[in-house]
């Protein structure tokens, strides 16, 4: 299993980039919030924001890309009796199967 091997047949380069951007934004925000909470408690110096937030952004973006590009989609997996038409479930009508 290589890092750049595509295992999701529905993934496109554009969708993987969008997942990477979304993961990076979420990671950056969470990194900033984590740094800010520690900074306000005076447990972390101010300059740590220039290390903590970019690395959180990078690694969460990488994780977002990998989730879209490498995890196979669940489409095509049969569900258990969900959303099946009435013909497959059995047509139970009130008149005992007789025509009107």
C-alpha positions in Angstrom: 0.0 0.0 0.0 1.7 3.1 -1.2 1.0 6.6 0.0 -0.1 7.9 -3.3 -2.1 4.8 -4.4 -5.7 5.6 -5.0 -8.1 3.1 -3.3 -11.3 5.2 -3.5 -12.6 4.8 -7.1 -14.9 7.8 -6.7 -12.1 10.2 -5.6 -10.8 12.8 -8.0 -7.8 15.1 -7.5 -10.2 18.0 -7.0 -12.2 16.2 -4.3 -8.9 15.1 -2.5 -7.7 18.7 -2.6 -11.0 19.9 -1.1 -10.7 17.4 1.7 -7.1 18.5 2.3 -8.2 22.1 2.4 -11.1 21.4 4.8 -8.8 19.3 7.0 -6.2 22.0 7.1 -8.7 24.7 8.0 -10.2 22.6 10.8 -6.7 21.6 12.0 -5.5 25.2 12.0 -8.5 26.4 13.9 -8.2 23.6 16.4 -4.5 24.2 16.7 -5.1 27.8 17.4 -7.8 27.1 20.0 -5.5 24.6 21.7 -2.6 27.0 21.7 -4.8 29.9 22.9 -6.2 27.9 25.8 -2.6 27.0 26.9 -1.4 30.6 26.3 -4.1 32.1 28.5 -3.1 29.7 31.3 0.5 30.9 30.8 1.6 27.3 30.1 2.8 28.0 26.6 4.9 30.9 25.2 3.6 33.2 22.5 6.1 32.0 19.9 4.7 28.5 20.1 1.8 29.6 17.9 4.2 29.8 15.0 5.1 26.1 15.4 1.9 24.6 16.7 -0.7 26.0 14.3 1.2 25.4 11.0 2.0 21.8 11.9 -1.6 21.1 13.0 -2.7 22.6 9.7 -0.3 20.5 7.7 -1.0 17.2 9.3 -4.8 17.6 9.4 -4.7 18.6 5.8 -2.7 15.5 5.0 -5.2 13.4 7.0 -8.1 14.9 5.1 -6.4 14.2 1.7 -5.6 10.6 2.8 -9.2 9.9 4.0 -10.6 11.0 0.6 -7.9 9.4 -1.6 -7.2 6.2 0.1 -10.2 5.0 2.1 -12.5 3.0 -0.2 -16.0 4.4 -0.4 -18.9 2.4 1.0 -21.1 2.9 -2.1 -22.1 -0.3 -3.7 -22.2 -2.2 -0.3 -25.7 -3.7 0.1 -27.6 -2.4 3.0 -29.8 -4.6 5.2 -33.4 -4.3 4.0 -33.2 -0.5 3.9 -34.9 1.4 1.1 -35.9 -1.7 -0.8 -39.0 -1.5 -3.1 -42.2 -3.1 -2.0 -41.9 -5.8 -4.7 -38.7 -7.2 -3.0 -40.1 -7.0 0.5 -43.3 -8.7 -0.5 -46.5 -7.0 -1.5 -48.9 -7.4 1.4 -52.3 -5.9 0.5 -55.5 -6.0 2.4 -57.6 -7.9 -0.1 -55.7 -11.2 0.2 -54.0 -10.9 -3.2 -57.3 -10.8 -5.2 -57.9 -8.3 -7.9 -60.3 -5.5 -7.3 
